[in-house]
């Protein structure tokens, strides 16, 4: 830099040469990967199959915990396929996957803990206050 000012070049000329070098260097963002169309068609077919299964749960009149378990399982599978393939999460870095996938998993763990705590609280209230009117 001292050499550039000694030769009569100012800071502006020095930045211009660096900008020219950066413009001619290959940019990694220009390189992209294209996935085969077969992958998207297979995922689309699986989404169709899972949606059909979810509809069949209602069609056959399944009730109770089995109904809600099946609907939630099909929903999570469909969401996982969409996030993995259409949002390109399957090709992201592991840290990015943890940042997006780990919080919902932790929410499910905490909800499960709250369900067990609610059952314990209900049983405790019944034991001490009676079953109610």
C-alpha positions in Angstrom: 0.0 0.0 0.0 2.9 2.4 0.8 4.3 1.4 -2.6 1.0 2.3 -4.3 1.0 5.8 -2.8 4.7 6.2 -3.5 4.0 5.5 -7.2 1.2 8.1 -7.3 -1.7 5.7 -7.0 -4.3 6.7 -4.5 -6.6 4.5 -2.4 -9.2 4.7 -5.2 -7.0 3.1 -7.8 -5.9 0.4 -5.3 -9.5 -0.6 -4.6 -10.3 -0.6 -8.3 -7.6 -3.1 -9.1 -8.9 -5.4 -6.3 -12.5 -5.0 -7.6 -11.3 -6.0 -11.1 -9.5 -9.1 -9.7 -12.6 -10.1 -7.7 -14.8 -9.7 -10.8 -12.6 -11.9 -13.0 -12.3 -14.7 -10.4 -14.8 -17.6 -10.7 -17.6 -17.2 -8.2 -18.8 -20.3 -6.4 -22.4 -19.0 -6.3 -22.6 -19.4 -10.1 -22.0 -23.1 -9.9 -25.2 -24.9 -9.1 -26.2 -28.5 -9.0 -29.3 -29.8 -10.9 -31.1 -32.8 -9.6 -32.7 -35.3 -12.0 -36.4 -34.9 -12.7 -36.9 -38.5 -11.6 -36.2 -37.5 -8.0 -38.9 -34.9 -8.0 -41.4 -37.2 -9.7 -40.7 -40.0 -7.1 -41.2 -37.5 -4.3 -44.4 -36.2 -5.9 -45.6 -39.8 -6.1 -44.8 -40.5 -2.5 -46.6 -37.3 -1.4 -49.6 -38.4 -3.4 -49.6 -41.9 -1.8 -49.2 -40.4 1.7 -52.1 -38.0 1.1 -54.2 -40.8 -0.1 -53.4 -42.8 3.0 -54.3 -39.8 5.1 -57.6 -39.5 3.3 -58.3 -43.3 3.7 -58.0 -42.9 7.5 -61.0 -40.7 7.4 -62.8 -42.7 4.7 -62.6 -46.0 6.7 -63.8 -44.2 9.9 -60.8 -45.0 12.1 -61.3 -43.3 15.5 -59.4 -42.5 18.6 -55.7 -42.4 19.2 -55.1 -44.6 16.2 -56.7 -42.1 13.9 -54.7 -39.1 15.2 -51.5 -41.1 15.3 -51.8 -42.2 11.6 -52.7 -38.6 10.5 -49.8 -37.2 12.4 -47.4 -39.8 11.0 -48.5 -39.2 7.5 -48.3 -35.4 8.0 -44.7 -35.6 9.4 -43.6 -37.9 6.5 -45.0 -35.5 4.0 -43.5 -32.5 5.7 -40.1 -34.3 5.9 -40.2 -35.1 2.2 -41.1 -31.5 1.3 -38.3 -30.0 3.5 -35.7 -32.5 2.4 -36.2 -32.4 -1.3 -38.2 -29.3 -2.4 -36.5 -27.0 0.1 -33.1 -28.7 -0.7 -32.4 -29.5 3.0 -31.0 -32.9 2.1 -28.0 -31.2 0.5 -27.4 -28.6 3.2 -24.6 -28.6 5.8 -25.2 -30.6 8.9 -25.2 -27.4 11.1 -28.0 -25.9 9.0 -30.0 -29.2 9.3 -29.6 -29.1 13.1 -30.7 -25.5 13.2 -33.9 -26.2 11.4 -34.8 -29.8 12.4 -33.7 -29.8 16.1 -36.1 -27.1 17.5 -39.3 -28.9 16.3 -37.9 -32.2 17.7 -37.3 -30.5 21.1 -40.8 -29.0 21.0 -42.2 -32.5 20.6 -40.1 -33.8 23.5 -41.3 -31.0 25.7 -44.9 -31.5 24.7 -44.6 -35.2 25.5 -43.1 -34.3 28.9 -46.0 -31.9 29.6 -48.6 -34.7 28.7 -47.0 -37.0 31.3 -46.9 -34.1 33.8 -50.6 -33.3 33.1 -51.6 -37.0 33.7 -49.6 -37.0 37.0 -51.3 -33.7 38.1 -54.7 -35.0 37.3 -54.1 -38.2 39.2 -52.8 -36.2 42.2 -55.8 -34.0 42.2 -58.2 -37.0 42.0 -56.3 -38.7 44.9 -56.4 -35.7 47.2 -59.7 -33.9 46.2 -61.8 -36.9 45.0 -63.2 -37.6 41.5 -65.5 -34.6 41.6 -69.3 -34.2 41.2 
